[in-house]
Amino acid sequence: MVPHVVRVKKRRREAPQVYTLEIEAEADEQGLVPFRAGQFSMLTVFGVGEVPISISGDTAVSDRLIYTIRAVGPVSKALVELRPGDPLGLRGPFGRGWPMTEAEGKDVVVVAGGLGLAPLRPALYHLMAARERYGEIVLLYGTRSPDDIVFRRELERWRRRLDIDIEVTVDHALTAWHGHVGVVTTLIPRAAFDPEEAVALVCGPEVMMRFAIGALGDIGVAPAATYLSMERNMKCAVGLCGHCQFGAAFVCRDGPVFRFDRIRDLLKLKEV
Amino acid sequence: MESLEPILRSHRFFAGIDKAFSGLVIGCAKNVRFEAGQYLFKEGDDADRFYLIREGRIAIEVAVPGRGAITFLTLGEGEIVGVSWPIPPYRWMFSAKALDRVRAIAIDAKCLRQKCEDDHDLGYEMMKRFMPILIERLHATRMQMLDVYGSHD
């Protein structure tokens, strides 16, 4: 439960109020603990506080961890203010990640909204590194405006691949934007994958996920093949404190990735 | 010359339509083409036609003082541009601009409205095809209004 001290190696601006931090272990510390796609860490800014942040880097890279953070509260604002060389505390990784093994042999449709692309990026790295193990791979990414697109260079690079379909849409744009405009759910019926043989990975604001799950269900993606990453107020990260209780589950321990059919009734409740 | 009927019947909007109905609609239809940057229609104009897109992409825009034109929807092949034509006052609420070369079938709205008035079975068929599109766009608009990606701090 005691954080390891790590240091910021790189800091990069992704979008307004959104930054990516690359961290590395102190030279005299043990190396970083390997993580699975979809897991999160608890990051501490000393003297400010601790918050759960999804890991947005590549599981195959063992000497550094990458986090993409939106500055919304005191701790996340302090996190994005850190500069290379600054120390921070690290606990984790925690939680259950994306079902990368279960998805093998199937089409994979990844639906991301806003900063929800960050917890999905490790899954995308894995899908592309082990491309031969999966069927069609489709990424549908929606965000607020062209300025809010995260990982833009990477998206452009991935789009040049011929073995993955990527559609990016924004809710509204000035006329300089020539890409798709409209909500991300409208891309789902037009995407090229077999709904009956597909696994869907969904992450974004909860309202967007509910609409996305509805659209996926309309075309025949089974609830048991639909996974979503839930965001709750994780504190201890090991299922003891109860802050992130979600029905009978704890998001920190039993999630953050859940199979939709196991939590569908909870999603309809205003307060869980 | 290529008949419009097979083109019309193969468009997603008219998929599976009864031949008698498509024959009626054809009388109001013609092929059209727009170059990139050209407007299909502009906000405030009479909604005297709608378009079945065969090729190309269209931006639906609204002019916002001080910000210029804001695109809130793009449409492409297999989709419909223009949903104000069946409802008074038959006026476009937004502008539609071709983002690249667009090929479409334009349907004369006045002509089709009259045919729907004369034959309510055709009118009902058209409503059944239009309503899902209107509902889908209404849902999408509500989601955009929620601004779910905003930080809300």
HADDOCK unambig.tbl for C-alpha pairs under 7 A between the chains (distance, minus, plus):
assign (segid A and resid 72 and name CA) (segid B and resid 151 and name CA) 6.59 0.50 0.50
assign (segid A and resid 72 and name CA) (segid B and resid 153 and name CA) 6.41 0.50 0.50
assign (segid A and resid 114 and name CA) (segid B and resid 149 and name CA) 5.51 0.50 0.50
assign (segid A and resid 143 and name CA) (segid B and resid 149 and name CA) 6.46 0.50 0.50
assign (segid A and resid 144 and name CA) (segid B and resid 149 and name CA) 5.87 0.50 0.50
assign (segid A and resid 171 and name CA) (segid B and resid 72 and name CA) 6.18 0.50 0.50
assign (segid A and resid 171 and name CA) (segid B and resid 144 and name CA) 6.07 0.50 0.50
assign (segid A and resid 172 and name CA) (segid B and resid 70 and name CA) 6.66 0.50 0.50
assign (segid A and resid 172 and name CA) (segid B and resid 71 and name CA) 5.52 0.50 0.50
assign (segid A and resid 172 and name CA) (segid B and resid 72 and name CA) 4.48 0.50 0.50
assign (segid A and resid 173 and name CA) (segid B and resid 70 and name CA) 5.61 0.50 0.50
assign (segid A and resid 173 and name CA) (segid B and resid 71 and name CA) 5.12 0.50 0.50
assign (segid A and resid 173 and name CA) (segid B and resid 72 and name CA) 6.62 0.50 0.50
assign (segid A and resid 174 and name CA) (segid B and resid 69 and name CA) 6.26 0.50 0.50
assign (segid A and resid 174 and name CA) (segid B and resid 70 and name CA) 4.84 0.50 0.50
assign (segid A and resid 174 and name CA) (segid B and resid 71 and name CA) 5.98 0.50 0.50
assign (segid A and resid 175 and name CA) (segid B and resid 69 and name CA) 6.39 0.50 0.50
assign (segid A and resid 175 and name CA) (segid B and resid 70 and name CA) 6.49 0.50 0.50
assign (segid A and resid 175 and name CA) (segid B and resid 71 and name CA) 6.51 0.50 0.50
assign (segid A and resid 180 and name CA) (segid B and resid 74 and name CA) 5.73 0.50 0.50
assign (segid A and resid 181 and name CA) (segid B and resid 71 and name CA) 6.96 0.50 0.50
assign (segid A and resid 181 and name CA) (segid B and resid 72 and name CA) 5.87 0.50 0.50
assign (segid A and resid 181 and name CA) (segid B and resid 73 and name CA) 4.62 0.50 0.50
assign (segid A and resid 181 and name CA) (segid B and resid 74 and name CA) 4.96 0.50 0.50
assign (segid A and resid 182 and name CA) (segid B and resid 72 and name CA) 6.30 0.50 0.50
assign (segid A and resid 182 and name CA) (segid B and resid 73 and name CA) 4.84 0.50 0.50
assign (segid A and resid 182 and name CA) (segid B and resid 74 and name CA) 6.54 0.50 0.50
assign (segid A and resid 183 and name CA) (segid B and resid 140 and name CA) 5.94 0.50 0.50
assign (segid A and resid 183 and name CA) (segid B and resid 144 and name CA) 6.80 0.50 0.50
assign (segid A and resid 205 and name CA) (segid B and resid 148 and name CA) 6.15 0.50 0.50
assign (segid A and resid 205 and name CA) (segid B and resid 149 and name CA) 6.64 0.50 0.50
assign (segid A and resid 207 and name CA) (segid B and resid 148 and name CA) 6.92 0.50 0.50
assign (segid A and resid 208 and name CA) (segid B and resid 148 and name CA) 6.88 0.50 0.50
